[in-house]
Amino acid sequence: MAKVSFTAARVDAHQCLPGSSQSFLWDSRAPGLGLRATAAGTKSYIVQGKLHGRTVRVTIGDPRNWSIDKARAEAHRLQILLDAGKDPREERAEQRAADEVRRAEARRRDVTFGEAWDAYVQARQPRWSERHYRDHLQHADAGGQPKKRGTGRTVPGPLASLRPLKLGSLTGEHVAQWLATESVARPTMVALSFRLLRGFIRWTSDMPAYRGVVPADAYRTRSVKELVPRVKAKEGDVLQREQLAAWFSAVRQIRNPVISVYLQALLLTGARREEMAALRWANVDFQWRSLRIADKVEAGGRVIPLPPYLHSLLRELQRLNAMPPVVAHTRGNTAWEPSPWVFASRTSADGKLAEPRIAHTHALSAAGLPHVSLHGLRRSFATLSEWVECPTGVVAQIQGHKPSAIAEKHYVRRPLDLLRKWHDMIEAWMLEQAAITSSLDGGASLRVVN
C-alpha cells in the first residue's frame, strides 16, 4: 500500500472513494498509522499491525481532536504493545472498566439519604404491613402539604432533615446531633424514627449499591445510644373496672352507629385504631365468629375471634349498611351500593371512618370520665383481661403483639377456638361490669343517622 507523509492539507483532502464503504491513507513516518474515511463522511486515525499472526486494527481518534504529531506518538505506543504481544483493545477495555468502576463508586458516594431511603422503602414494602409502610413514609416526609383533616399544612417527619445529606456523611456524630435536635419537641416519635433509621442502615450494609458507604458505627456509638429517647408507658390512659358501666352507657348513646360500634370494637378486641378502621365486610366471618384484620407486624394480617356481643353489633351494622339512604349520596354518576368497609363513612375520601376521636371525647365528658385516647382503649383491653386471669400470651396473640418468650416464639400455637374461649370470657366479664345483660339489651340496638 502506498504511503505518504501526513500533512494537514492531505488529512483534510482525504475522502472516501466513490462506491467504497471506507478508504485509507497511510503515513510513511509512523509505521501502521493510517487515516480512515467512511462513506458517511467521518474520519479517524487508526493503527494497524500484527498480533500473533493476525491483523489488528485499533482506532486512535478523530483528526479534529488529534494533531498529526500526537497521532504518530500514539501509533508508536500502540505498535510497541503489539510487538510485545499485547492487544491494545484489551488495554482499553480494562481502562474503560476501571473508569466505570470509578464512576460507579463516585455515584455511590454521592447518593443522598433521601434517594437511598426511597429505594429502601420501595424494596421492602412487599414484606411490611400497611401500617409499617406508612410509618416509613410519614417519618421521612418533607411536609408542607395541606392537611387531609383540619386546616394548615403537614409538619416534616423527624427523618426529613436527613434527606439532603450524603449517605457517607451519616456518621455517629451526625446521628447524635439529629437525635439531640429532634428529641426536644417529639421524643416518642423520634424514638420510633431512630428504630426505622437503624433498620435502614442495616439494610444498606447488605446491598452492593450502598455497602460500606454508611459508617459502621452510625448508630452504635455511646453518644447515639445515650441520646435515644426512652419511651415509657403512658400513665393513666386506661379505663378502670368501675368506669366500664359509665363508658359503655355513654358510647352506646352516640348517635352515629358506626362510631359507637367502632369504639366498642376497639375496647373489646384491643386492636389498633387503624387496623379496626380498615376492616372490610369480606374479612368478617359471622359463621365461625372471626375477624381477619390488618396487622402492623404480619403482612398477611391476623385472625382473631369475634365475641358474641360484638358479633351482634356487627350484624346490626351490616343490616344498616345494606339499607339505601333516605337521601341519595352518590359520587358522580355512580349508583348507590353498600360500602365494603365495616366502619363506613360517606364523607371521608376513602369511604371508611377517619375521625372518631371527637365523638369519643364528648362521650367521656358526658360520662364524667377522664380522657382516654383511642390507643388507651387498646391498653385497657390488655389491662382488664387480667381480671379473668387470661394468659398473657393469649392477649398478645389477639392484640397482634410479637411473642416475648422463647416458648411463645417457637412452641405455642394457639388455634382460633382456644383464643375464642378466652376472648368470650373477657367480653362477658366487661359486659357484666357494665351491667349489660344481653347483646340486644337497652341501648345496644343501632339507629340510622341520615
N, C-alpha and C positions, 0 to 999 in steps of 0.2 A: 504494500500500500504506500502511495506517495505521501511524503511528509513535507511540511513547510514550517518555517519559524513563525510562531504565533505573533501577530501584531494586533493592535486594537482595530485597525481597519479590516483585516482579514476575519477577525472574530465577528465584527458587525455585519460583514458582507456574506458570511456563510449562510446558506439556505438549504432546505430540503429539496432534493431533485424531484422534478415532476414525476408522478407515478410511483414514488417510493414512500414508504412509511417513515423512514429516517435515513439521514445521510451523515457521514463522519468526516471530520477534518483532523489530521493527526499532526502533533507537534514534533519537530525534529530535534528540539533541545532537551525535552523531558521524556524519557522512554515511557511508552504506554499512555501518555496524556493525549486525550482526544476531545474534540468538540462535537457534540451530537445535536443535530437539528431535526425536529419531527415535522410531519405534515401539518400538525396543528399550529406550528409556528413557535414552539418552545425550544430553548437551547439550554444545554448543560455541559459542564466539564465532566469527563469520565476518565477512569484509569482502567486499562485492560492489560492483563498479564496471565501467567500460567501458575496454577497451584496444583501440584501432584498430577501434572499432565493434562489438567482440564483448564479451559479458558474461563477466566473470571473477570467480570466487568463490574466496576464499582462507581457509583455516581458521586462526584465531588460537590457540585452545586451550580447555581445559576451564574452566568458570566456577569450579570448586573451586580451580584454580591461578591464575586471573587475576581480579584485582579489577576492578570496573567502570571505575575511572579508568585502570588500566593497559591495559585492553582498548580504551578510547577513544583513548588515546595511540598504541597500536599501529595502530589503524584509521586514525588520522590519518596516520601514517608510510607506511602501505601505499597510501593514497589519493594521496599525493604521488608515489610511484613510478608509479602508474597514470597520473596526469596527465602525468608526464614520458615516458610511452611505454615504461616498463619493466615486465616481468612479474615480480611478487613470487615466483611459483613457480620461475622460473629462478634468482632470487637464492638461494632456499632450497636448490635443487638444488646450486648452486655451494658454498654453505656446508656442505651435507651431504657433498659430495665432498671438500672441503678437510678436514673433520673426519675422514673416513675415512682420508685420506692421513696426517694427524697420528697417528691411532690405529695405522695400519699401521706407521708409522715408529717409534712407541713400542714396538710389539710386536717389531719388527725389532731395535731396540736392546736389548731386554730378553731376547732369546733367549740361552740358555746354550750353552757349548761342547758339553756333552753332548747337548743336543737337536739342534744342528746336525750334530754328528758322526754321530749315529744316522741322520739324514736322508741324510747323505753316503754312509754305508756302504750303506744300502738302495738309493740311486740308482745307485751304481757297481757293486754286486755282480754284475750280469749281465756286466760287462766284465772281471771279475777271475777269476783262478784260485781254486780252493777254498782253497789254502794262503794266498794273498794276502788273501783274505776273512777267514780265521781269524786272521791276524796283526792285522788291524784290530780284530776283536772282542777278542782277548786283550790287546792293548796298552792298550785303554781300559776293560777290565773292572774293575768295582768290587771284585772279590774277595769273600772271606768265605764262599764256597760249599764244601761238602765235596769233598775231592779225589776224583777218579774212581779214582785209583790211590794206595794208601797211606792214611795217616791224616792228620788235620789239615784245615785249610781253605786255599783258594787265596789267593794273595797278589795285591793290587791291581796292575794293569798300570801302567807308567810314566805313561800319559796320564790315569789315573783321577783324579789330584789336580786336573786342569784341568776336569773335568766341571761343577762348580758355577759356574765362572767365566763371567761375561757375555762374549759374543763380542767386544764392543767393548773389553774390558779385556785382550785378548790382545795386549799390546804387546811390543816387543822387550825391554824391561826385565823383563817378567814371564816371557817365554820363557827369557831368560838365567838368571833366578833358578831356574826349573824345572829347567833343564839342570844347574846347579851342585848342586842338591839331589839329583836322581835319579841323577846320574852316579857318585856316591860308591860305591854298592853294586852297580850293574849297568851299567857303561858301554857294553858291547856292545849290550845290549837297548835302552838309551836312544838310542844312535846310530840304530838302526832306527826307534824311536819318532819321532825328530826328522824322519826322511825321510817317514814317514807323515803327520806333522803338517804338513810343508811342502807335500805334495800336497793336503792338505785345505784349507789356506789359499789355494792357487792356485785350487782349485775354487770357494771362496766368492766370489772376485773375478769369476767368470763367471756366478754365479747372481743373478738380480734380487732374490731374497729376502734375500740376505746381502751383496750388492755394496756395498763402501765401509764395512762395519761393522768388519772387522778392519783395523787399521792396516797400511798398505802395507809398512812396514819390519819387520813382526813377526818375520821370520826372516832378514833381510838385514843387520842391524846388526853392527858389528865385535864387539861384546861377545857376541853369539849365536854367530857363526862361531868365535870363539876357544874357546868352551866345548863345542862339539860334540865328543864323544869320537872319537878317531882309532882306527878299527878296524884291527888288524893281523892278518895270517895267523897262525894258531895254530902255534907251533913244536913239532915233534916228533910231532904227531898224524898219523902216516902210516906205512904198512908199507914196509920196505925190501925190496929184491930178495932178499936172503939170508934174510929172515924168511918168505917165502911158503910154503916147504915145511912149516915148523912150524905156520903159521897154518892152512893147508888141512887138515893132518893132524888138528889139534885140532877145527876146526869140523865136519869131516866125521864126527867121532865123537860129536857132540851127539846125545843120544837122541831128541830131538824132531825129526823130519824137516822139519817146516815151518820151524822156526827155522834149522836147518842150511842149507837151500836159500836161505832169505831172506838170511842173512848172505853167502853166496857170491854171490847175485844183486847185492847192494849193491856188492861189490868188482868184479864182472865187468861191470857196466853203469855204475857211477858215478852211479846215480840217488840222489835224496834219499830219506831213510828213509820219509817219508810217501807219496811217490809210489809206491814199490815196495810198501808195505803195502796201498795201495788198489787194487792190480792185481786185475782180475777175469778169470775164465776167458774171458769173452766178448771180452776185449781181447788174447787170446793167439792168434796165427796160427801154428800149427805147420807149415802147408803152405809158407808163404812166409817163415817164420822171422822174425817181427816181433812187437813188443810196442807197444801203444798205452797209454802211461802218463799219468797226470795231470801237469800241468806248473805250476810256480809262476808262470811268466810268461805262457804261452799258455793262454787259457781252454779251448780245444778239446783240449788235451793235445798230445803229440808222439809220433811213431812212431820207434822205434829198432830196430836189428837184434836178433835172438835168436841168439847164437852157439851152436855145436854142443853144447858141454859143458852149458851152461845149458839148452839145448833138451832134452837127455836127462834132466836133473834135473827139469824141469817136467813132462815126460811121465810120469815115475815118480810125481811128486807128484799128478798128475791121476788116475792109476790108484788111488792110495791114497785120494784124496778120494771116488772113486766106490764105495769099499768100505763097506758098513754097519758101524757099530761093533759090537764084541762085546757091549758093554752099551749098551742104548739110551740116547741122550742127546737127549731131546726136551723142548721147552718148551711147557707147556700141553698141549693135545690135538693139536698139530701133529705129523704123522708125519715121520720122518727123511727127508731128501733131501740130495743133495750140496750142498756150500757153493758159492755163486757166487764166493767170494773165493779167489784162488790161495793166499794165506797165511792160511788159516782158523784160527779159534780157537773152541773150544766154550765157553770161559769168559768171553770178552770180551763187552761189552754189544752191540757192533755186529757181532759174528761174525768179525772179522778180527784178525790179530795186533796186539797192543798194546804188549807189553813184552819185547823180545828182548835187552835190554842185559845182564840178569843172566847168561843163558847165554853171551853173548859174553865177558863179564868172566871167567867160570870157564874158558872155553876158552883165553883169553890166559894166565891164571895157570897152567893145566896145561901149556901150551907154553913157559912161561918167557919170554913176550914182554912188553914194556912196554905200558902201557894205550894202546889206540887206540879212539876213540869211533866210533859208527856213522857220523857225518859224516866221520870220519877215513878210513873205507873209500872214501867218495866222493873225498876228496882223494888217496887212494892210487891210485885208477884214473887220475886225471889225471897224477899224477907218474910212475907206472910205464909209462904209454903212451909216454913219451919214449924208452924203451929200444928200441922198434921204429921210432923216428923217424916216428911218426904225426903228420900235420899237426895243429896246434893247433886249427884250425877244425873238423876232424872230431870231435875230442874234445869241443869246446864244443857242437857240434850234438847229439852223443849225450847229453851231460850236461844239456842244456837251458839253456846259458848264452846271454845275448844276444850277438850279433856285436859285436866291439870295433873292427873296422876298416871303412873305407868300402867296400872291395871285398866284404867279408863281408856287409855290410848290404844292398848293392844289386845285386851281380852274381853271387855264388857261390850256387848252389842245388844242393846235393849230393843225388842220388837215393839211395834206400834201398840199392840194390845196391852203390853206391860206399862207403857207410858200412859195409855188411856186410863188404866186403873188408878194411877196416882193423880192424873190431871182431873179426872172426875171428882176425886176426893177433895182436891184443892178447891175446885169451883163450888162444890156442895158446902164446904166449910165457910167460904166467903159469903155465899147466899144466906147461910144460917146466921152469920154475924150481921148481915144487912136486913134480916127479917123478911127475906123473900122466900116464900114457901112454895111457889110454883113458878115455872118458866113463863106462864101467862098471867101471873098474879098482878093485879093493880096496873101500875104504870109500865109494865113490860110490853104491852101492846104498842105498836107503832102507828103514827099518823102520817098522812100525806101532806106535805107542805108545798104549796104552789109558789 
